[in-house]
Amino acid sequence: MDQEILGENIYLNMINRAKKSVYIITPYLILDNEMTTALSLAAKSGIDVRIIIPGIPDKRIVYTLTLANCEPLIESGVRIFQYTPGFTHAKGVLVDGEIATVGTVNFDYRSLYLHFECGVWMYGTKILGDIQKDFEETLGKCREMTLEECQKISSIQKLWRAILKMLAPML
């Protein structure tokens, strides 16, 4: 399994098979081009793609990089929400209310490429309704990010984000 990027492959497979919705909750949103493209294409094709990220960081640099990944996603129609009570460490994906994963896999390079993470993949089980309900309840404690706020950053912040994107595989 070391030669297979299992976590990312599962996420990509789920996103690419979505017909109505893709709901994601993750503490870190540090994406490669393939994942950004999959999420963007899903949103552009009319799929309701929503991502919940923390409103308060646990690691400032990683959070800055998470925010840097928001702008291109929001431009393509992905809706991103910040959990206002603070930091959320939940990791899950729910597709069409029919397929879900919950586990330790973050949307970042370390989880997707370096670590052997653990997750439960679910299909056609009653617990999916509970996962949907939890996502909706968590969404009620969030604030939706706007494209304008993503773009309203200083030149120095833009430069810092660009540098961090180059360093992303190491974070």
C-alpha positions in Angstrom: 0.0 0.0 0.0 3.0 2.4 0.4 3.0 3.0 -3.4 -0.7 3.9 -3.4 -2.0 7.3 -2.3 -5.0 5.6 -0.8 -6.5 8.5 1.1 -6.5 10.9 -1.8 -7.7 8.2 -4.2 -10.7 7.5 -2.0 -11.6 11.2 -1.7 -11.2 11.8 -5.4 -13.3 8.7 -6.2 -16.1 10.0 -3.9 -16.0 13.5 -5.3 -15.9 12.4 -8.9 -19.0 10.1 -8.4 -21.1 12.8 -6.7 -24.4 13.6 -8.3 -25.9 16.1 -5.8 -23.6 17.1 -2.9 -20.2 16.8 -1.4 -19.9 17.9 2.2 -16.4 18.0 3.8 -15.2 18.9 7.3 -11.5 19.2 7.8 -9.1 21.1 10.1 -6.6 21.6 7.3 -7.3 22.4 3.6 -3.9 22.1 1.9 -4.7 20.7 -1.6 -2.7 19.6 -4.6 -3.8 20.5 -8.1 -5.7 17.3 -8.6 -7.9 17.7 -5.5 -8.5 21.4 -6.3 -9.5 20.5 -9.8 -11.9 17.7 -8.7 -13.7 20.0 -6.2 -13.8 22.9 -8.6 -15.2 20.7 -11.4 -17.8 19.2 -9.1 -19.0 22.7 -8.1 -19.0 23.9 -11.7 -21.1 21.0 -12.8 -23.9 22.0 -10.3 -22.9 19.8 -7.3 -23.4 21.4 -3.9 -19.8 21.4 -2.6 -19.5 22.7 1.0 -16.3 22.6 3.1 -16.1 23.4 6.8 -12.8 24.6 8.1 -11.9 26.0 11.6 -12.6 29.6 12.5 -9.6 29.7 14.8 -6.3 28.0 14.0 -4.3 25.5 16.0 -1.2 26.2 13.8 -1.0 29.8 12.3 1.1 28.9 9.3 -1.0 25.9 8.3 -4.1 28.0 8.8 -2.7 30.7 6.5 -2.1 28.1 3.9 -5.7 26.7 4.4 -7.0 30.2 3.7 -4.8 30.5 0.6 -6.6 27.5 -0.8 -10.0 29.0 -0.3 -10.0 31.7 -3.1 -9.7 29.4 -6.1 -12.3 27.0 -4.7 -14.8 29.8 -3.9 -14.2 31.3 -7.4 -15.3 27.9 -8.9 -18.5 27.8 -6.8 -17.3 25.7 -3.8 -18.9 27.1 -0.6 -16.5 27.3 2.4 -17.5 27.9 5.9 -15.5 28.8 9.0 -16.6 27.1 12.3 -17.1 30.2 14.5 -16.9 28.6 18.0 -13.2 27.9 17.2 -11.1 25.0 16.1 -12.7 21.9 14.7 -10.6 18.8 14.3 -13.3 16.6 12.7 -12.5 14.9 9.4 -15.2 13.6 7.2 -16.7 13.5 3.7 -20.4 12.9 2.9 -21.4 12.5 -0.7 -25.1 12.6 -1.8 -26.1 11.5 1.7 -25.2 7.9 0.6 -21.5 7.5 1.0 -19.2 8.8 3.8 -15.8 8.6 5.3 -14.9 9.5 8.9 -11.4 9.1 10.3 -8.0 10.6 10.7 -7.4 11.6 7.1 -7.0 15.4 6.7 -7.1 17.3 3.4 -3.3 18.0 3.5 -0.1 16.5 2.1 0.9 14.8 5.2 -2.3 12.8 5.5 -2.7 12.1 1.8 0.9 11.3 0.9 3.1 10.6 4.0 1.0 9.1 6.8 -0.9 5.8 6.8 -4.2 7.2 8.1 -7.3 5.4 9.3 -10.8 5.9 8.2 -14.2 4.2 7.9 -15.9 4.1 4.6 -19.7 3.8 4.8 -22.4 3.1 2.3 -26.1 2.4 2.7 -26.1 2.4 6.5 -28.4 4.2 8.9 -25.5 6.2 10.4 -25.3 8.3 7.2 -28.4 10.2 8.4 -26.6 11.0 11.7 -23.5 12.2 9.8 -25.8 14.4 7.6 -27.5 15.8 10.6 -24.2 16.5 12.4 -22.8 18.3 9.3 -26.0 20.5 9.1 -25.8 21.3 12.8 -22.2 22.2 12.6 -22.9 24.3 9.5 -25.4 26.3 11.7 -22.4 27.3 13.8 -20.4 28.6 10.8 -19.9 31.7 8.8 -19.7 31.5 5.0 -16.5 32.9 3.5 -16.8 35.3 0.6 -14.6 35.8 -2.5 -14.2 39.5 -1.5 -12.8 38.7 1.9 -10.4 36.1 0.3 -9.2 38.8 -2.1 -9.0 41.6 0.4 -5.5 40.9 1.7 -2.3 42.9 1.5 0.4 42.4 -1.0 2.7 41.1 1.7 0.0 38.5 2.7 -0.3 37.5 -0.9 3.4 37.0 -1.2 3.5 35.0 2.1 0.7 32.8 0.9 2.5 32.1 -2.4 5.7 31.2 -0.5 3.7 28.9 1.8 2.0 27.2 -1.2 5.5 26.3 -2.5 6.4 24.8 0.9 3.0 23.1 1.3 4.3 19.5 0.8 6.5 20.0 3.9 3.8 21.3 6.2 
